[in-house]
């Protein structure tokens, strides 16, 4: 508690003056503030990971059961019934489809977890809102951290599955974090924005639920980008998740590096969304206590 108390004292001075929006548009301010609460963020991440399955017999094993059950159902529907394949139809197998699908689910679940929980995040923690010195901005960061832990577990399972099926692990798997990094920035920026909006507009939670369902099928999670008609491929690529998903599969499954040009564009967009989401949240948080 010592480092946390010091962080509260050093980084927050209660004042009647309302900070300007432009103050929070500085990446240095954002990094400094989050770094000051690193111990608190670490504790909240652990609470999210450990508390999610508290009291259950299987514990963290459920973090594997959920995606594996989804994988089995999607593989049967899309791989067996609809005969979707990754790569040439003549070469792709149902096993290849399952492995590529699992890789896509690992990545997409990071985004869906952060964004899906964001609208009710502040409303669901009214006790923290009433505490003037509590840094509410760490709550979305903790959700992101727990999602990354789940993704790391899923990636480890995917590597084991690849080894079990006699598939060589390409060296490009070390580039996988580079593909996920912009996704984390994008997810956190959107989560900050939706968490603030969700306080004042409760309907946003319902809209996000529908939006995530649509985005799942509009992103190449259960199908490769190459299966999209050429006339629509550019439109699909405008979705940042497309580049991230395709890049993850290239590094883990195909032994290829990401498409650096598109990756650079997604990094730039993600950093802009991250900064805008942080600024919006910090500028709006003073009104949370009046609504919650």
Secondary structure, 3 states (H helix, E strand, C coil): CHHHHHHHHHHCCCCCCCCCHHHHHCHHHHHHHHHHCHHHHHHHHHHHHHHHCCCCCCHHHHHHHHHHHHHHHHHHHHHHHCCCCCCCCCCCCHHHHHHHHHHHHHHHHHHHHHHHHHCCCCCCCHHHHHCCCCCCCHHHHHHHHHHHHHHHHHHHHHHHHHHHCCCCCCHHHHHHHHHHHHHHHHHHHHHHHHHHHHHHCCCHHHHHHHHHHHHHHHCCCCCCHHHCCHHHHHHHHCCHHHHHHHHHHHHHHHCCCCCHHHHHHHHHHHHHHHHHHHHHHHHHHHHHHHHC
